[in-house]
Each structure stands twice: as structure tokens, then as C-alpha cells.
């Protein structure tokens, strides 16, 4: 491959030739070989591929078939109502719920229409099950049809299901991603090819998937997508403490721990996890967003010993 008319290290109108995975020539006056692929950079800067060090590939793939419910796509309650009314059925098979016509929304923020519950959502979508994820990822909001499909007013419950004074579900679910996936049925791995194309278009040639629940099944999905060319990026997978070395070309990343202030894990258990990860040659990445979680994480690193490769997110 020959890249023409690029800026390299501040020098303009440069050309660069590759052979396989090696750069073999660099200069201002290279000419194409017969049958050589030629890319015209139009004066653009040529840089090494970028690495996204914190991404959630499956969630991003699922978002591509979801309804954008937050800024900048949606501004105001009227706009939110319009996009929900125009939504088609979710592009996946729901296996355990009475209806397959769920609407899945993502990216909601209170600046659009304030705090949402089942009754406010019913005003926009009364006849189909609807679930909208808050942009923090920490909460899902369901309308009444969604509540009914999950049986939340008929004996089904979980820690994180918010209820009113009468015991009825408000439609707000906190930190229940895994529970919701299970309740909706066996998860279908979303198509990762659109994500691979989008990342490539941004110059991203490597990613670190920072999902705390990554296990063998997720890593197998990444490896299959890489083998098929759907994900051309180099992939590092964080995940659970007992995650085994994934199949090539996926690389094993840090142990990922998600702290929740209202349900903090045992401190000694966290310290033991840090020590065990280091013995296995893995770093530790602790996600925390509150001051209490930060103090907890720093104290655990003090007790277990922080090493290069550890991080707080």
C-alpha cells in the first residue's frame, strides 16, 4: 500500500509505503508500483492507529439499533415523544416476555424531560413495552407495559426495583443490567461489524473493553468478530477475576471491579482480589464515581499494593 500527500512529523507532501505489516519506504517522491493500492491523504496528518482504552463493545453495538433519547439527538419532551412514536421494534429476539415489540432507548438525561417513571412514559408509549437507559448506564426506566411484561407487579422482584408507597413498581430499575438481560431471555450477541467500521473511520485500531462482567462467552464473541473481520481492531478484554486467557487475537486485560456505594463489597475481599490479580500478572481497574467509593478504592490499593497497570476509572 502507498499513502501519498500526507503530513508526517510536520513534513508535508510525504509518501509512505507498506509491505505486509511493515513500513518499507518513506519520502517525498515515491511512485506507485503496478497493482499497488494507493491512498491519497489530501494533506492529512498520518499518525499511528489510536487505541480506545475504555469502551464497551457489546453495549455500543446494541445502541446502534436503539432509539437515541438524549442530547444532542433529542432536545425537549416533545422531541422525545416524536422519536419514541416513530420507533420500530427492537432488532433482537426476546424469548421470555409476552411481547417481542419492545422499544429500547438509550442516552436519556433529565435535561430532556425531567425525572421519568412508568406514568410519564405511558403518555408517550401506552401500547408497547418500552425501556430507556439513563446515560449513566446505572438506571433503566420502563413504561407500564414493560412493567407488566416483566411481572414486576405480579410477584417478580429484585434488589434495585424501585417501588412506591403502595408497593407498585415505579418503572425505575437501578443497577439491574444483568437481571434485566436474564429476564428478557437469552442474550443475542449484537452485530459488531457496525462498531468495527465506526471505530476504523475514527482511526481507532485497538480497543480495551472495560466491561466488568466480561467472561469467556463475551471474549469468544470478540474473537469470532475479529476472525471474521467484523472487528479489525486489536482487542484487550477486561473482565471478571477468574477470566481465563481468551482465544487469539483477544488479549487478557485487567480485572475490572465496579464499586457501588450503597452495596459496597467486603473490604478484605477486595484486597484479596487485588493481590490475586497481581499474582496472575493482571492489573486491577476499579470504577468509582463517588467520594466514598474513591476512598474505598484507594484504601484497598494501599492495603493490597498498587502496581503499574492498575487504575481507577
Secondary structure, 3 states (H helix, E strand, C coil): CEEEEEEECCEEEEEEEEECCEEEEEECCCCCCCCCCEEECCCCECCCCEEEEEECHHHHHHHCCCEECCCCCCCCHHHHHHHHHCCCCCCCCCCCCCCCCCEEEEEECHHHHCCCCHHHHHHHCCCCCEEEEECCCCEEEECHHHHHHHCCCCCCCCCCEEECCCCCEEEEEECCHHHHHHHHCCCCCCCCHHHHHHHHHCCEEEEEECCCCCCHHHHHHHHHHHHHCCCCCEEEEEECCCCCCCCCCCEEEEEEEECCHHHCCCHHHHHHHHHHHHHCCCCEEEECCCHHHHHHHHHHHHHHCCCCCCEEC
